[in-house]
Amino acid sequence: MKLSSVKISVCIALFAMCCVSCKANNSSSQVSEPKVKTTKKAQKTAASQPKTLNSQQLQVIEVKSDKMGRNISNLVILPEEYFEDSTSSFPVIYLLHGYSDNYMAWQNHVDLIKHANKFGFIIVCPDGQDSWYFDSPIDPTFQFETYITQELRNYIENNYRTINDREHRAITGLSMGGHGALWLAWRHPDIYAMCGSMSGGVDITTIKDHYKIDKRLGKYATNEAVWKSHSVINLVPTLKNDLFIIIDEGTSDIFIKDNRNLHAALKERKIKHEYNERPGRHSWDFWLKSLQTQLTSFLVHIRNNDITDCKNK
């Protein structure tokens, strides 16, 4: 499939574009034309209709979780190019919300259609409820690691024209969703090549009296080992340099100490990552700026990998 004439043509075009761009500005991480479009023909049957259709580009869907025994709502945002070329497939960005929010939180604060159009991504916003995005060992109705990595992903890839490899799949989120994005990517590097966190609660043992975490893991006093094993900062020793990681944190954020500790732990293990600390609080103003930064970084990473892949053909 990778040796098709269409793919070779795209490779040649991407390589030429990279040469021109690098010559003009070799050190810049900005991209002159931010849309990603792959002309790989989708090997799929026709997509089934989502339960609720808000518009052509903005869709609310319910996906059944067999493991939890219930339906979960999700928001799917499709780029305009999705409807202009029915032979093209697109990268997918999973965008996670924070504690006490839901799958509409991001769209309620920013026009995600504009981001999908600009970057050429399919954006998926799951409803993670107050799960912290792991599989609860004590509540069978909160199994969100399985849901997002398996059940929702399978639905998205079977019903939309996605590029189904790890190099075209990213996950990021804010606050609880920042913890969730790193947790899922770091535990499933075979699924995601890129991950990010914005003001992430990356060490849940420091917030043990808040955010209903005890409802998912049990009381800290009697389940300390479980809490530590479910805290993303403690996954650092398991990491290899096979992920693109970007972490954004505000200097006045409630989780600043934990994120600095995570940054130090990653550096100590020599794990490649981008750590961006700048003025800001635990607020939408900070997160909306971070979203733009992270989507741009994901796009650059995807392009660089696509060009490298083409050169190696």
Phi, psi and omega in degrees: 000321182289346182262013180295156181297326179296314180298318180298320179298317179296320179300313180299317181294317179296319180296319179296317180297318180298318180300315180294315183294317181295323179296322183285324185202085190289333185261356185275142175262003178280155181241136184285327180227099195281002184276137174254129179218125180246128185267022175291125183289132182289134179259063186223161171279171181298143182290141175284154183284135175295158183297317179237129182244107180282317179197179180297321184264336184245111186234133172258124182234153171248130181241130182285129171259109178294325183292322180268344180070033180202164178272145178237134179277149180211152174251130178241128179244125183252138177290155182299329179296338179303327183262352181270334182221103185286358178261356184265147175242160192226151173295158181237132174245119174270125188241114189259141180271174180264182181300140177071005177256190180213188187297343179267359188301312182296313182295332178290344182244346181208148178281096183290338176299320178298320178292319178298318179294317184293316187261346180074030179256149160274126181252130181239123178247100179283157170272101180272358181051221178252047191272338193062011169067021170246172174277116180293130177283353183239349182231105183293347178270001177235081182236064191276343172294312176297318182299310186285318184283334183243296190292309179292316180300316179298320179296312181300316184285340177270343186241353177227158182276087181251155173272110193267060169221161187297330183291346179243028182225125181229161176214135178208170180183176182247144174055244174305323179290334174293315174301315183297319181296315178292319179302311184290318181290320183286333176272344182225061181293347175284343181262316185246135174262343185225142178208156180212165176218137176239111182053042185290142172276078195277353175226095186289345179290343179272353181233037190294345181259013186224167166064025174059021180295328178294336176290337181263330186240351187092168181297138183300320185302327182251001182221038185303317181297322179294317179300315181295322181288341179258009179262126191298330181297333181277000174273351184306317180299343181272352188279149169241169180275060180238015180231146168269120186238130176228130183234124177247133182214138178272144183292339178252018183282152180293339181253020185299317181297317181294321180289325175294322177295320178295315178303315180296320180294320178294318178296319180298324179273001181059040176270121181296135178194161172254124178241117183245110177248125182212165180304136180162159179247185178280078191212160179296328177303317178291316185292324180293324175291321179295322180300315178301315180298315184288320177298321177298317180295320177298319180297315178299317179298316179298313181298315180299320178291322179296318181292319177298318179299318180295318182295332181275355181288000000 
